[in-house]
Amino acid sequence: MILAFDIGTTAVKASLFDDKLALLASSSIEYELIAERSLHVELDAETYWKGIVHCVKEILAKAPRSAKDIRGIGITTQGETLIPVDASGTALRRAIVWLDGRAVDESATIRALFDEREFYAKTGIPDCNGLCPVSKLLWIKNREPELYANTYKFLLLEDYVIMRLTGKFVSEKSLLSTTGYFDIAQDRLWEEMLRRIGVDQEKIPEALECGTIVSKILPEVAAELGLPFDVLIVTGAMDQTAGALGAVNVAPGLLSETTGTALSIAVTCENPDFWNEKRLTIYRHISKGRYLYIPICMTAGIVLKWFKDEFCADLIAESAAGSESVYDAMGKLAETTPVGANGLVLLPYFAGVTQPDNNPAARGVFLGVGLDTKRGHFIRAIFESIAFMLRENIELIESITGVRVAELRSLGGGAKSAIWSQIKADVTNRKISTMAESECASLGAAILVAVALGSYASAASAATEANEVHSSFEPEARNSAVYEKSYLTYKTLYARVRDLF
């Protein structure tokens, strides 16, 4: 059996898979980010580890006989979250979460050093801004020099978990591809970047391939988690890349979208245009020579979570007392609210926008609130706004590739909501398909472990065997017609308020 850890922005999830990559059990736990200052978003690194311990113990409580059969662990995480550690692996400060945009001045320094076209051609990142890990490295070097001097390695989140499990300081290439200091065209660290900003390359961990066996689990960690002492730890892939693998998105021509904390869209390609003027985000895929076009929308599911936490205390209490999840209850409110949310339109840019426009200063805007606006209207408007964001980025992809997308595979937590999937189909006027295993990021991490252990010849063959389309949602013409007007309002609204940000 295989354990997979999926460590997202606001929750840790652990999943147990059998030797055929069927999901047997899972556990998750949420946590609150720390945002005490403008643009600062942090979390104690120990919170991630405590979440893993909680989830593993809960899984083993559900399936106590499985522990002895677990042979490997794979990890998939959010990208860009940065954790400086000393030589013992102790975190020297809170993790700087990927949503954190504090390094504005440092990003300006880097932009002065490298032309934006060169930066994109090297990294696949459209623009060096305060969100980029390379900017945050420079921020730490400039603002916390003593901490910088004491840092042994700057770890990303997956690196940190691997270090806690094995004691090894390593990274993997799909995760590094969004840091701003990894050259995805050459498939190695961008040494010139690190040299010119004065960051010691030795402080960056070794870059391994996805699906590489790192080592056995540390004995004391195996004892803490209740696992066998011969469990092997395997490098995974960033959550969006692992999700694409789990959705069998490993060859050119398929599009998958993940509605989690953020919204990301993935299209596999082999020869991306690193000099395209539109500078669509490019990731390194799970293997050399293959890439993903990935438009990233910073806030998607996290907007729904924000609304839940701030305005749905009664639904949370009812959920705790009953069997229905709070998100299912919110989905029912959206489903019973008319298409178009009574004219309420949301710009869901709660932490800025990167694509199709690059505007880190953008924020959320509700337009059309009236005395007759109910809670269900707000929830439906949130669902619809994420679908609008999806549509505008599909249109961006099509303008670059010249190929119309006819079908989307929908992944992540959002794929569990039938009403959300139908809204996406109606807004995009395209078929939306969900997968038999919707937790594709966890499945992708498990696939990499299964291949590393020799159970499958390749990741592509494992993914094809492990997952298939479960449900499809066709667009309803009547609803699509309503959404044409709402989508135009959405686009016009941003154009009108853009300069106000």
Rosetta blueprint (number, residue, H / E / L):
1 M L
2 I E
3 L E
4 A E
5 F E
6 D E
7 I E
8 G L
9 T L
10 T L
11 A E
12 V E
13 K E
14 A E
15 S E
16 L E
17 F E
18 D L
19 D L
20 K L
21 L L
22 A L
23 L E
24 L E
25 A E
26 S E
27 S E
28 S E
29 I E
30 E E
31 Y L
32 E L
33 L L
34 I E
35 A L
36 E L
37 R L
38 S L
39 L L
40 H L
41 V L
42 E E
43 L E
44 D L
45 A H
46 E H
47 T H
48 Y H
49 W H
50 K H
51 G H
52 I H
53 V H
54 H H
55 C H
56 V H
57 K H
58 E H
59 I H
60 L H
61 A H
62 K H
63 A L
64 P H
65 R H
66 S H
67 A H
68 K H
69 D H
70 I L
71 R L
72 G E
73 I E
74 G E
75 I E
76 T E
77 T E
78 Q L
79 G L
80 E L
81 T L
82 L E
83 I E
84 P E
85 V E
86 D L
87 A L
88 S L
89 G L
90 T L
91 A E
92 L L
93 R L
94 R L
95 A E
96 I E
97 V L
98 W L
99 L L
100 D L
101 G L
102 R L
103 A L
104 V H
105 D H
106 E H
107 S H
108 A H
109 T H
110 I H
111 R H
112 A H
113 L H
114 F L
115 D L
116 E H
117 R H
118 E H
119 F H
120 Y H
121 A H
122 K H
123 T H
124 G L
125 I L
126 P L
127 D L
128 C L
129 N L
130 G L
131 L L
132 C L
133 P H
134 V H
135 S H
136 K H
137 L H
138 L H
139 W H
140 I H
141 K H
142 N H
143 R H
144 E L
145 P H
146 E H
147 L H
148 Y H
149 A H
150 N H
151 T L
152 Y L
153 K E
154 F E
155 L E
156 L E
157 L H
158 E H
159 D H
160 Y H
161 V H
162 I H
163 M H
164 R H
165 L H
166 T H
167 G L
168 K L
169 F L
170 V E
171 S E
172 E E
173 K H
174 S H
175 L H
176 L H
177 S L
178 T L
179 T L
180 G L
181 Y L
182 F E
183 D E
184 I L
185 A L
186 Q L
187 D L
188 R E
189 L E
190 W L
191 E H
192 E H
193 M H
194 L H
195 R H
196 R H
197 I L
198 G L
199 V L
200 D L
201 Q H
202 E H
203 K H
204 I L
205 P L
206 E E
207 A E
208 L E
209 E L
210 C L
211 G L
212 T L
213 I E
214 V E
215 S E
216 K E
217 I L
218 L L
219 P H
220 E H
221 V H
222 A H
223 A H
224 E H
225 L H
226 G L
227 L L
228 P L
229 F L
230 D L
231 V L
232 L E
233 I E
234 V E
235 T L
236 G L
237 A L
238 M L
239 D H
240 Q H
241 T H
242 A H
243 G H
244 A H
245 L H
246 G H
247 A L
248 V L
249 N L
250 V L
251 A L
252 P L
253 G L
254 L L
255 L E
256 S E
257 E E
258 T E
259 T E
260 G L
261 T L
262 A L
263 L E
264 S E
265 I E
266 A E
267 V E
268 T E
269 C E
270 E L
271 N L
272 P L
273 D L
274 F L
275 W L
276 N L
277 E L
278 K L
279 R L
280 L L
281 T L
282 I E
283 Y E
284 R E
285 H L
286 I L
287 S L
288 K L
289 G L
290 R L
291 Y E
292 L E
293 Y E
294 I L
295 P L
296 I E
297 C E
298 M L
299 T L
300 A L
301 G H
302 I H
303 V H
304 L H
305 K H
306 W H
307 F H
308 K H
309 D H
310 E H
311 F H
312 C L
313 A H
314 D H
315 L H
316 I H
317 A H
318 E H
319 S H
320 A H
321 A H
322 G L
323 S L
324 E L
325 S L
326 V H
327 Y H
328 D H
329 A H
330 M H
331 G H
332 K H
333 L H
334 A H
335 E H
336 T L
337 T L
338 P L
339 V L
340 G L
341 A H
342 N H
343 G H
344 L L
345 V E
346 L E
347 L E
348 P L
349 Y L
350 F L
351 A L
352 G L
353 V E
354 T L
355 Q L
356 P L
357 D L
358 N L
359 N E
360 P L
361 A L
362 A L
363 R L
364 G L
365 V E
366 F E
367 L E
368 G L
369 V L
370 G L
371 L L
372 D L
373 T L
374 K L
375 R H
376 G H
377 H H
378 F H
379 I H
380 R H
381 A H
382 I H
383 F H
384 E H
385 S H
386 I H
387 A H
388 F H
389 M H
390 L H
391 R H
392 E H
393 N H
394 I H
395 E H
396 L H
397 I H
398 E H
399 S H
400 I H
401 T H
402 G L
403 V L
404 R L
405 V L
406 A L
407 E E
408 L E
409 R E
410 S E
411 L E
412 G L
413 G H
414 G H
415 A H
416 K H
417 S L
418 A H
419 I H
420 W H
421 S H
422 Q H
423 I H
424 K H
425 A H
426 D H
427 V H
428 T H
429 N L
430 R L
431 K E
432 I E
433 S E
434 T E
435 M E
436 A L
437 E L
438 S L
439 E L
440 C H
441 A H
442 S H
443 L H
444 G H
445 A H
446 A H
447 I H
448 L H
449 V H
450 A H
451 V H
452 A H
453 L L
454 G L
455 S L
456 Y L
457 A L
458 S L
459 A H
460 A H
461 S H
462 A H
463 A H
464 T H
465 E H
466 A H
467 N L
468 E L
469 V E
470 H E
471 S E
472 S E
473 F E
474 E L
475 P L
476 E L
477 A H
478 R H
479 N H
480 S H
481 A H
482 V H
483 Y H
484 E H
485 K H
486 S H
487 Y H
488 L H
489 T H
490 Y H
491 K H
492 T H
493 L H
494 Y H
495 A H
496 R H
497 V H
498 R H
499 D H
500 L H
501 F L
